[in-house]
Amino acid sequence: MAWFRKDKSGLAQQEKKNIPEGLWTKCDSCGEVVYGKKMEELLWVCPNCDFHFRISSQRYIQLLLDNGRLEEFDVGLASKDPLQFKDSKKYPDRLKAAQAKTGKKEGVISGIGSIDNITVSFAIMNFAFIGGSMGSVVGEKIARAIERAIEREIPLIIISCSGGARMQEGILSLMQMAKTSALLAVLAEKKIPYISILTNPTTAGVMASYASLGDVIIAEPKALLGFAGPRVIQQTIGAELPEGFQSTEFFLDKGFVDKIVNRKELRSTVIKLLRFMWE
């Protein structure tokens, strides 16, 4: 019965073809599988459901600032370990690991750049650095970004992406909420515009301070926003939460967010706001 036999000669010599990692990307929201280069073209927004993937702080700099250029300030500032904090790891070890991973000293990048030839004081949280958490140095760098806006009389733009205050610094991290909020009050008195951009996620101490104090607050679609997590809130109040609770769309409906902006329209929207508010 040779008719039903398959000739396997030569199969052993065939090399297995490996598909490079990252060639295809699966959407976390709808499950759509998209070609990696296509995702780059779409600024990492799912073409099927409009889900916005989290992107690096450097990508936002390239997206928003003229020629993707930022004159970075306060590069050398780095956190210490005032509380000698240790959980599963020592705090200094966590800092060293985050610094090695990101190539940055801390969880925020700040400096001076321009958007459509309008000079701005710019800061962006780096989620890859311990979840973009706010410690004393992050608070100090945000404070200095606000001060530069005041001293130079230029608009302020902060992009938030953070899990909140950094527990390893305890009360020292919480103090940054008051410090940054007080400086933003001075900025408002000077009538210098501040645009706050919220991305996924923006929560806890960051959300409860400078992220929520913009003259205009814009946010990317379907981002997680809020103070505590929905599970914690539900367990605390002992009641079911509304559908879509703590989403960008929920915050827009309740008047907390001024506008939801697709990533591909982010730069043009910021330009319109700056032209309207500053010129």
Secondary structure, 3 states (H helix, E strand, C coil): CHHHCCCCCCCCCCCCCCCCCCCEEECCCCCCEEEHHHHHHCCCECCCCCCECCCCHHHHHHHHCHHHCCEECCCCCCCCCCCCCECCCEHHHHHHHHHHHHCCCCCEEEEEEEECCEEEEEEEECCCCHHHCECHHHHHHHHHHHHHHHHHCCCEEEEEEECCECHHHCHHHHHHHHHHHHHHHHHHHCCCCEEEEEEEEEEHHHHCCHHHCCCEEEECCCCEEECCCHHHHHHHHCCCCCCCCCEHHHHHHCCCCCEECCHHHHHHHHHHHHHHHHC
